[in-house]
Amino acid sequence: MAAFFCKLVPPRPTFNLDLSPAEADAMKRHVLYWQDLIARGVLRVFALGPVMDPEGVFGIIVMERDDEFAVRALAAEDPAIIAGIGMRFEIHPMPRGVMHN
């Protein structure tokens, strides 16, 4: 297994403050999507959630998967991406992995 840092970048710095109803719906489905994957044991997650950066809130997921292709496949199915609301993922391998018990 390899570790990956995934950053969910919103379409604008004020996204968390001025979501439209369609954006809010997509983000609710986004949360449920990742919760379901974790609950079903599809992936191992070490960190997940919003980062309150003063320059603009963004989301992160630090996870283990077999390879980057598998991570990109999960990201592509994220409802926040499918909804076409301007969200995008940046995916970065963590070559030394993640420390855990």
Contacts in CASP RR format, 6 or more apart in sequence:
PFRMAT RR
TARGET T0000
AUTHOR 0000-0000-0000
METHOD contacts of the structure
MODEL  1
MAAFFCKLVPPRPTFNLDLSPAEADAMKRHVLYWQDLIARGVLRVFALGP
VMDPEGVFGIIVMERDDEFAVRALAAEDPAIIAGIGMRFEIHPMPRGVMH
N
1 44 0 8 1.000
1 64 0 8 1.000
1 65 0 8 1.000
1 66 0 8 1.000
2 64 0 8 1.000
2 65 0 8 1.000
2 66 0 8 1.000
2 67 0 8 1.000
2 68 0 8 1.000
2 93 0 8 1.000
2 94 0 8 1.000
2 97 0 8 1.000
3 46 0 8 1.000
3 62 0 8 1.000
3 63 0 8 1.000
3 64 0 8 1.000
3 93 0 8 1.000
3 94 0 8 1.000
3 96 0 8 1.000
3 97 0 8 1.000
3 98 0 8 1.000
4 61 0 8 1.000
4 62 0 8 1.000
4 63 0 8 1.000
4 64 0 8 1.000
4 65 0 8 1.000
4 68 0 8 1.000
4 71 0 8 1.000
4 91 0 8 1.000
4 92 0 8 1.000
4 93 0 8 1.000
4 94 0 8 1.000
5 60 0 8 1.000
5 61 0 8 1.000
5 62 0 8 1.000
5 91 0 8 1.000
5 92 0 8 1.000
5 94 0 8 1.000
6 60 0 8 1.000
6 61 0 8 1.000
6 62 0 8 1.000
6 63 0 8 1.000
6 71 0 8 1.000
6 75 0 8 1.000
6 89 0 8 1.000
6 90 0 8 1.000
6 91 0 8 1.000
6 92 0 8 1.000
7 58 0 8 1.000
7 59 0 8 1.000
7 60 0 8 1.000
7 89 0 8 1.000
7 90 0 8 1.000
7 91 0 8 1.000
7 92 0 8 1.000
8 30 0 8 1.000
8 58 0 8 1.000
8 59 0 8 1.000
8 60 0 8 1.000
8 61 0 8 1.000
8 78 0 8 1.000
8 80 0 8 1.000
8 87 0 8 1.000
8 88 0 8 1.000
8 89 0 8 1.000
9 58 0 8 1.000
9 87 0 8 1.000
9 88 0 8 1.000
9 89 0 8 1.000
9 90 0 8 1.000
10 16 0 8 1.000
10 56 0 8 1.000
10 57 0 8 1.000
10 58 0 8 1.000
10 86 0 8 1.000
10 87 0 8 1.000
11 85 0 8 1.000
11 86 0 8 1.000
11 87 0 8 1.000
13 55 0 8 1.000
13 56 0 8 1.000
14 56 0 8 1.000
15 23 0 8 1.000
15 56 0 8 1.000
15 57 0 8 1.000
16 50 0 8 1.000
16 56 0 8 1.000
16 57 0 8 1.000
19 27 0 8 1.000
22 83 0 8 1.000
22 85 0 8 1.000
23 83 0 8 1.000
23 85 0 8 1.000
25 83 0 8 1.000
26 79 0 8 1.000
26 80 0 8 1.000
26 83 0 8 1.000
26 84 0 8 1.000
26 85 0 8 1.000
26 87 0 8 1.000
27 80 0 8 1.000
29 79 0 8 1.000
29 80 0 8 1.000
29 83 0 8 1.000
30 78 0 8 1.000
30 79 0 8 1.000
30 80 0 8 1.000
30 87 0 8 1.000
32 79 0 8 1.000
33 77 0 8 1.000
33 78 0 8 1.000
33 79 0 8 1.000
34 45 0 8 1.000
34 48 0 8 1.000
34 61 0 8 1.000
34 78 0 8 1.000
37 43 0 8 1.000
37 74 0 8 1.000
38 45 0 8 1.000
38 48 0 8 1.000
42 74 0 8 1.000
43 63 0 8 1.000
43 64 0 8 1.000
43 65 0 8 1.000
43 74 0 8 1.000
44 63 0 8 1.000
44 64 0 8 1.000
45 61 0 8 1.000
45 62 0 8 1.000
45 63 0 8 1.000
46 62 0 8 1.000
46 63 0 8 1.000
46 64 0 8 1.000
46 98 0 8 1.000
46 100 0 8 1.000
47 60 0 8 1.000
47 61 0 8 1.000
47 62 0 8 1.000
48 60 0 8 1.000
48 61 0 8 1.000
48 62 0 8 1.000
48 63 0 8 1.000
49 59 0 8 1.000
49 60 0 8 1.000
49 61 0 8 1.000
50 57 0 8 1.000
50 58 0 8 1.000
50 59 0 8 1.000
51 57 0 8 1.000
51 58 0 8 1.000
51 59 0 8 1.000
51 60 0 8 1.000
62 94 0 8 1.000
62 98 0 8 1.000
63 71 0 8 1.000
64 98 0 8 1.000
65 71 0 8 1.000
65 74 0 8 1.000
68 91 0 8 1.000
68 93 0 8 1.000
71 91 0 8 1.000
72 89 0 8 1.000
72 91 0 8 1.000
75 81 0 8 1.000
75 89 0 8 1.000
75 91 0 8 1.000
78 87 0 8 1.000
78 89 0 8 1.000
80 87 0 8 1.000
81 87 0 8 1.000
81 88 0 8 1.000
81 89 0 8 1.000
END
